Amino acid sequence: MIAFAAVISVFLAVAGTTLYTSSRLQTADGWNTHTYKVLAAGRMLASMVDMETGARGFLLAGDDGFLGPWNKGLEEYRTHWDELKKLTSDNPVQQERLEKMQARHLEFVAVTKAM
């Protein structure tokens, strides 16, 4: 009877450890997925490069056709910024970084529109 109780105790300990480990792996997988979503949405800098390309083309040629990358970049920047704002709502450090980037973006837009 004691041997049977010992086997059941070991079985329960292994089952408990397995459930705990499985739960931790599921949590880690959720954070990993979240990280990749944030990285995929973090294309704001590329959007600003597109805006710069469009502005430079327009300033050099004076042709409105060169504003395509500007308009596309501006729209994509807003979309990515909004998405990142939502995805990082639980991280105050990232929220502060996004606000600083938004301030630089608004300065960039103001300077470029003034030209």
N, C-alpha and C positions, 0 to 999 in steps of 0.2 A: 504494500500500500504506500509506503514511504517513497519507494522508487518511482511509482506511478505519479505521485504528487510532485516529485522532483522533475520528472519529464514534463509534466503539465506546466510547472513553474517556468522552466526554461523556454518552453514553447510560447508562453504568454509574454515573457521578457523579449524574445525575438520578435514576436508580432508587434509589441509596443514600440520597439526600436525601429522596426520597418515602417510603421505608420508615422512615427515622428520624422524619420528621414525623408519619407515620401512627401510629407507636408512641407518640409524645408526646401526640398528640391522644386516643388511646385511654386513656392514663393520666389525662389531664385530665378526660375524660368520666367515668371511674370515680370520681374525686374529687368531681366535680360531683354525680353520682348519690348518693354517700355523704353529701354535705352536705345534699341535699334529704331524705334519709332521717332524718338527725339532726334537721333542722328540723321534720319531720313528727312525730317522736317527742317533741319537746320541748314537750309540752302539760301538763307537770307543774303549772305555775302555774295554768292554767285548771282543773285538777283540784282544786287547793287552794281556788280561789274557789268551786267547787261545794261543797266540804266546808264552807267558811265559811257559805255560803248555807243549807245544811242545818242547821248548828249554830245559826245565828241564828233560823231558823224554829222549831226545836225549843225554844230558850230562850224565845222570845216566846209560843208557843202551848202548849207542854208536850205536844204531840201527837207520838207516835212516827212518824206518817205523814210528818212533815217531815224525818225522818232519811234519806229516800231519796237526796237529793243528796249527803249526807255519805257514805253507804255507796258510792255510785257513784263519787264523787270519790276516796275512799280506794283503791278497787280500781284505778281508772284511773291514779292516781298511781303505785302500785306497779308496774303494767305498764309505764308510760312510763319510770320510773326504771330498771327492769331492762333495758329495751331500749336506753336511752341509755348505760347502763353498758357494755353489750356493744359498741355502735357506736363508742364513744369510747375503747375499751380501749387504743388506740395513742397516746392523747393525754393525758399526765399532767396538763396544766393543766386540761383539761376534767374529768378524774377528780376533781381536787381541788375544783373548783366543784360537781360533783355531790355530793361528800361534805358540803360546807358546806350545800348546799340540803337534803340529807337531814337534817342536824342541825337546821336551822330547822323542817323538816317535823315531826320528832319532838317538838320543843318545842311547836309549834302543837297537835299531837294531844294531848300531855300536858296543856296548859293547857285545851284545850276539854273534854277528858274530866273534868277536875277540877271543871268548872262543874256 
